[in-house]
């Protein structure tokens, strides 16, 4: 299996041989030469993940005031067994991500097939010819102890290797724009010295031509407005020197709708990096607070979601109050406070902790256990209890399973010897939980279940009528609503049909009988 890369839908792709790499290099040189003759700058996007692939398409779609395409984009993805499949898939004009946003397949077909301004490759030559490299390498936080994020740390080795590769290949005039969410201090204390070392090895005078490095974090919302969240949204940026800031500003103005969503330039990259992790720490803390109140609401017979809606009517100060749910997932809120907390000591050597932010991560990481507590109010022992989990992605109408709270939920259900079946209309393969099959048929997932957990608010689930659910389940299962997915009307129907219903923060259900 070493030479095979398998896509999420099970399609196998052969990892390229040396001979194929030689042919690919020849093709890259020809394409780059043609594009430069057309007056287009070359952009390489490092990493074709959930952010990188769509960012590449947005850059490739950018035009000037006359409708002329500004850039040709090489989407670079390493030829590893895990991810190489993205290269051939992208080059057919098909996105390597699943989303409810209709613009995602449209922009890939337009830039790859129609306009031919985007192409994926596995060769580092893409960096050699680039005028700008956008860095979208995955950089995660490791949390060795469940529920204790204070022990979390960031392994920078793969990121350093990526920066080292850039230092070996890019021209001295090429801008490195770091889009990856990184610990504060990364551009100045990791990227810059690594690239300077490689430049020096190549005989480049770093005093005359210091590396151009900037940071501008994404605020991707990979749901119904996936593409728009990259192109039509406020951006914060900075650079390690004035020229870096200038080139980054010009590039961002070219690819983003900065007339409606102006850029914010901060003093330095430390500030830009801090802005992203602080922003997400605020959101994580906001959610953690609502869980505490949700538990209170359950005990006193109140619907926390109606309370929240009432509070949010106070615009400008309270309308951003977030909601309690099964838990917090995705690639940002689960790790960004940890990255910042780790950087305090590891990068800045400051003996202080970000206690509120870290405690919020602890609350959010353990939040799925509250759903299990709700089930245990009816089933003191979960052994052999048949449970259907509807939704394994971390967000509605999206196929991204990274740090999904459903993963934590199912792990603990399995530890309690429950019999778990899963379903998700957007996920065919769950890389983090390879041993957990995802039922293709909703009917098969629900058949014979004792408990049905509405874990994720996919549109397909929101439209389900109680009569249909019970027909598929062939019984009257316990219904668990993890985040106000069921209206009071539907809850009443379930109750009338003989089901028990519970929900996170929905203490009022006892009054609906």
MIBAKE-539538 format. One record per residue (C-alpha): x, z negated, y; residue in one letter. Coordinates in steps of 0.02 Angstrom, whole numbers, padded with zeros to 5 digits, always signed. Last residue first. Layout:
N
XZYA;...
//
This chain:
513
-02291-01381+00838X;-02210-01338+01004X;-02165-01518+01050X;-02033-01534+00914X;-01956-01374+00982X;-01920-01461+01148X;-01748-01521+01093X;-01679-01346+01108X;-01498-01376+01159X;-01431-01286+01006X;-01584-01239+00905X;-01693-01298+00763X;-01840-01218+00675X;-01935-01271+00519X;-02031-01131+00438X;-02212-01131+00380X;-02280-00969+00456X;-02350-01068+00603X;-02177-01137+00639X;-02099-00963+00635X;-02236-00898+00750X;-02211-01044+00870X;-02025-01005+00875X;-02066-00825+00916X;-02175-00876+01063X;-02047-01004+01122X;-01921-00862+01134X;-01782-00848+01006X;-01602-00803+01054X;-01582-00965+01150X;-01403-00990+01093X;-01381-01046+00914X;-01558-01030+00850X;-01566-01103+00674X;-01713-01057+00563X;-01745-01157+00404X;-01810-01038+00273X;-01991-00999+00229X;-01978-00881+00081X;-01947-00701+00026X;-01804-00682+00150X;-01852-00502+00191X;-02036-00546+00213X;-01988-00700+00314X;-01885-00595+00435X;-02023-00464+00451X;-02155-00595+00493X;-02037-00677+00619X;-02016-00516+00719X;-01839-00451+00741X;-01799-00377+00912X;-01667-00507+00957X;-01580-00474+00791X;-01553-00289+00823X;-01502-00324+01002X;-01357-00430+00940X;-01373-00610+00999X;-01244-00690+00885X;-01266-00841+00770X;-01450-00828+00724X;-01428-00940+00573X;-01550-00916+00428X;-01563-01059+00304X;-01635-01068+00128X;-01597-00886+00088X;-01675-00786-00054X;-01651-00616+00028X;-01583-00626+00205X;-01417-00534+00180X;-01497-00407+00064X;-01632-00368+00192X;-01502-00352+00329X;-01417-00218+00224X;-01232-00183+00250X;-01187-00358+00193X;-01020-00416+00261X;-00904-00475+00124X;-00799-00631+00159X;-00629-00622+00074X;-00552-00525+00219X;-00595-00660+00344X;-00482-00623+00494X;-00488-00435+00460X;-00680-00429+00452X;-00728-00253+00400X;-00891-00162+00436X;-00933-00252+00598X;-01058-00188+00726X;-01222-00213+00632X;-01168-00387+00575X;-01224-00476+00417X;-01159-00625+00322X;-01198-00716+00160X;-01149-00896+00128X;-01176-01006-00025X;-01138-01183+00035X;-00997-01277-00048X;-00966-01394+00100X;-00794-01314+00124X;-00884-01148+00124X;-00995-01205+00267X;-00838-01263+00358X;-00755-01093+00342X;-00918-01006+00386X;-00938-01097+00552X;-00756-01077+00601X;-00765-00888+00573X;-00935-00879+00658X;-00848-00949+00812X;-00762-00780+00826X;-00577-00796+00864X;-00557-00606+00860X;-00712-00529+00781X;-00739-00385+00903X;-00881-00271+00847X;-00991-00287+01002X;-01177-00293+01034X;-01174-00481+01065X;-01008-00571+01074X;-00889-00660+00954X;-00921-00545+00808X;-00989-00623+00647X;-01176-00602+00676X;-01323-00660+00571X;-01260-00798+00456X;-01370-00813+00302X;-01364-00979+00208X;-01404-01018+00027X;-01385-01205-00004X;-01278-01221-00162X;-01191-01379-00096X;-01252-01412+00081X;-01296-01595+00051X;-01397-01687+00184X;-01505-01533+00204X;-01632-01551+00345X;-01529-01644+00475X;-01380-01564+00390X;-01429-01396+00464X;-01418-01465+00641X;-01249-01545+00600X;-01187-01375+00542X;-01235-01304+00711X;-01137-01445+00792X;-00985-01398+00688X;-00983-01230+00777X;-00929-01323+00938X;-00760-01376+00868X;-00660-01243+00958X;-00764-01265+01116X;-00737-01453+01127X;-00549-01438+01094X;-00535-01295+01218X;-00621-01402+01349X;-00499-01544+01313X;-00357-01424+01350X;-00428-01373+01519X;-00460-01553+01570X;-00287-01610+01516X;-00177-01478+01594X;-00019-01571+01548X;+00133-01631+01645X;+00318-01643+01606X;+00370-01487+01700X;+00504-01379+01619X;+00438-01220+01704X;+00443-01104+01553X;+00420-01213+01398X;+00351-01367+01487X;+00213-01303+01600X;+00207-01141+01501X;+00124-01227+01352X;-00021-01288+01460X;-00044-01114+01534X;-00044-01028+01365X;-00162-01159+01294X;-00285-01136+01438X;-00281-00948+01400X;-00311-00965+01213X;-00494-00983+01165X;-00560-00925+01333X;-00468-00760+01321X;-00465-00667+01155X;-00641-00690+01096X;-00738-00840+01040X;-00831-00991+01107X;-00959-01082+01002X;-01130-01075+00922X;-01200-01079+01097X;-01206-01177+01259X;-01238-01075+01417X;-01141-01042+01577X;-01176-01111+01751X;-01130-00967+01868X;-01287-00979+01974X;-01242-01154+02035X;-01155-01134+02203X;-01194-00963+02274X;-01372-00954+02214X;-01474-01108+02172X;-01583-01020+02046X;-01450-01063+01917X;-01516-01241+01905X;-01688-01185+01848X;-01615-01068+01718X;-01503-01209+01654X;-01653-01324+01635X;-01745-01188+01540X;-01593-01167+01427X;-01576-01355+01402X;-01748-01364+01322X;-01788-01551+01324X;-01846-01670+01187X;-01734-01818+01228X;-01610-01800+01085X;-01594-01611+01094X;-01568-01618+01282X;-01421-01739+01263X;-01340-01624+01138X;-01362-01479+01259X;-01287-01585+01399X;-01123-01605+01305X;-01129-01422+01256X;-01150-01372+01439X;-00987-01457+01490X;-00887-01359+01362X;-00957-01197+01433X;-00899-01237+01612X;-00730-01295+01547X;-00702-01130+01459X;-00755-01035+01615X;-00633-01133+01724X;-00494-01109+01597X;-00531-00923+01603X;-00500-00914+01790X;-00349-01029+01776X;-00271-00916+01645X;-00297-00760+01750X;-00245-00832+01918X;-00089-00912+01847X;-00022-00740+01798X;-00057-00672+01972X;+00024-00823+02054X;+00180-00815+01945X;+00184-00628+01981X;+00214-00657+02166X;+00127-00673+02333X;-00045-00615+02278X;-00123-00445+02309X;-00312-00434+02290X;-00376-00258+02260X;-00542-00201+02331X;-00695-00173+02219X;-00809-00048+02306X;-00668+00054+02381X;-00552-00002+02241X;-00641+00102+02110X;-00492+00100+01993X;-00369+00233+01935X;-00284+00290+02095X;-00293+00124+02188X;-00214+00040+02037X;-00069+00163+02037X;-00035+00149+02224X;-00041-00041+02219X;+00074-00047+02068X;+00201+00066+02154X;+00200-00040+02313X;+00205-00207+02222X;+00354-00152+02117X;+00440-00091+02275X;+00415-00259+02357X;+00489-00361+02216X;+00431-00455+02060X;+00258-00383+02078X;+00079-00436+02113X;-00097-00400+02057X;-00279-00457+02060X;-00414-00332+02016X;-00598-00328+02060X;-00705-00223+01944X;-00762-00045+01920X;-00629+00034+01808X;-00597-00100+01677X;-00768-00185+01671X;-00847-00013+01690X;-00775+00044+01524X;-00848-00102+01426X;-01013-00119+01518X;-01127-00141+01365X;-01000-00255+01280X;-00811-00265+01293X;-00804-00369+01453X;-00626-00335+01510X;-00557-00436+01654X;-00385-00357+01651X;-00231-00437+01726X;-00117-00354+01850X;+00068-00395+01836X;+00212-00296+01907X;+00389-00253+01856X;+00507-00125+01930X;+00681-00154+01860X;+00822-00175+01987X;+00903-00011+02039X;+01054-00048+02149X;+01079-00225+02088X;+01025-00179+01911X;+01167-00052+01896X;+01118+00044+01739X;+01257+00055+01610X;+01141+00060+01460X;+01189-00118+01411X;+01148-00170+01590X;+00975-00094+01576X;+00945-00189+01414X;+00994-00355+01495X;+00889-00318+01649X;+00738-00280+01538X;+00753-00448+01449X;+00787-00542+01612X;+00634-00467+01699X;+00509-00481+01556X;+00542-00663+01511X;+00569-00775+01662X;+00498-00674+01808X;+00362-00580+01714X;+00319-00729+01602X;+00308-00866+01733X;+00126-00909+01701X;+00085-00881+01517X;+00029-00702+01481X;-00134-00605+01483X;-00079-00428+01443X;-00090-00308+01590X;+00097-00303+01624X;+00137-00153+01733X;+00313-00092+01697X;+00355+00035+01833X;+00478+00173+01789X;+00616+00205+01916X;+00756+00138+01804X;+00699+00258+01666X;+00618+00179+01514X;+00696+00178+01341X;+00800+00025+01298X;+00716-00091+01423X;+00547-00039+01354X;+00600-00086+01179X;+00662-00253+01241X;+00494-00284+01321X;+00408-00255+01155X;+00533-00366+01066X;+00498-00503+01194X;+00312-00487+01158X;+00344-00501+00971X;+00452-00657+00998X;+00340-00744+01126X;+00264-00870+01006X;+00147-00968+01118X;+00106-01151+01085X;-00040-01262+01044X;-00014-01447+01008X;-00128-01494+01153X;-00260-01385+01071X;-00310-01526+00955X;-00476-01478+00873X;-00396-01388+00727X;-00209-01424+00723X;-00083-01281+00725X;-00155-01193+00878X;-00053-01034+00902X;-00081-00940+01063X;-00092-00751+01061X;-00003-00608+01143X;-00069-00436+01097X;+00028-00299+01183X;-00062-00212+01326X;+00086-00164+01435X;+00052-00018+01553X;+00207+00091+01567X;+00225+00198+01723X;+00331+00352+01758X;+00346+00380+01571X;+00465+00503+01488X;+00570+00376+01393X;+00419+00267+01357X;+00330+00402+01257X;+00492+00427+01161X;+00448+00262+01078X;+00352+00360+00946X;+00186+00307+00870X;+00078+00428+00968X;-00095+00437+01046X;-00150+00576+01162X;-00242+00574+01327X;-00257+00707+01463X;-00328+00842+01350X;-00474+00875+01468X;-00603+00916+01335X;-00539+00838+01173X;-00438+00684+01221X;-00502+00641+01396X;-00684+00692+01375X;-00704+00636+01195X;-00628+00467+01235X;-00733+00447+01393X;-00895+00488+01301X;-00859+00375+01151X;-00839+00225+01269X;-00974+00275+01395X;-01114+00233+01272X;-01068+00048+01284X;-01136-00039+01128X;-00959-00055+01064X;-00850-00017+00913X;-00665+00011+00942X;-00542+00146+00885X;-00625+00273+01002X;-00649+00449+00933X;-00571+00601+01017X;-00488+00663+00858X;-00321+00600+00925X;-00393+00425+00939X;-00424+00418+00751X;-00252+00487+00709X;-00166+00352+00813X;-00283+00206+00774X;-00239+00214+00589X;-00066+00148+00634X;-00133-00028+00659X;-00110-00143+00511X;+00006-00036+00405X;+00123-00020+00553X;+00168+00141+00643X;+00173+00062+00816X;+00041+00116+00941X;+00079+00210+01101X;-00061+00293+01201X;+00028+00431+01295X;-00069+00465+01453X;-00065+00616+01569X;-00102+00570+01747X;-00178+00631+01910X;-00320+00744+01853X;-00378+00854+01996X;-00554+00822+02060X;-00509+00863+02239X;-00511+00681+02295X;-00392+00637+02153X;-00440+00612+01971X;-00429+00470+01845X;-00492+00505+01668X;-00322+00480+01584X;-00308+00310+01668X;-00482+00260+01605X;-00440+00323+01430X;-00279+00223+01422X;-00370+00068+01484X;-00496+00095+01343X;-00357+00097+01212X;-00258-00045+01290X;-00397-00171+01308X;-00469-00178+01132X;-00301-00134+01054X;-00200+00025+01076X;-00035-00057+01124X;+00092+00003+01253X;+00005+00122+01372X;+00121+00261+01427X;+00086+00349+01591X;+00159+00518+01638X;+00134+00586+01813X;+00042+00751+01829X;+00109+00898+01928X;+00048+01031+01807X;+00229+01069+01764X;+00245+00885+01719X;+00103+00904+01595X;+00181+01054+01509X;+00348+00966+01490X;+00264+00810+01420X;+00167+00913+01294X;+00322+01005+01232X;+00425+00847+01219X;+00286+00756+01127X;+00267+00900+01004X;+00452+00900+00962X;+00447+00713+00938X;+00295+00728+00823X;+00386+00856+00716X;+00533+00737+00696X;+00413+00593+00659X;+00333+00697+00522X;+00503+00719+00440X;+00536+00533+00452X;+00372+00500+00362X;+00210+00452+00448X;+00100+00310+00384X;-00034+00392+00277X;-00211+00353+00334X;-00346+00274+00228X;-00527+00262+00285X;-00606+00093+00245X;-00723+00078+00395X;-00604-00043+00482X;-00460+00081+00466X;-00332+00069+00326X;-00148+00107+00354X;-00054+00164+00200X;+00134+00169+00173X;+00151-00011+00116X;+00000+00000+00000X;
//
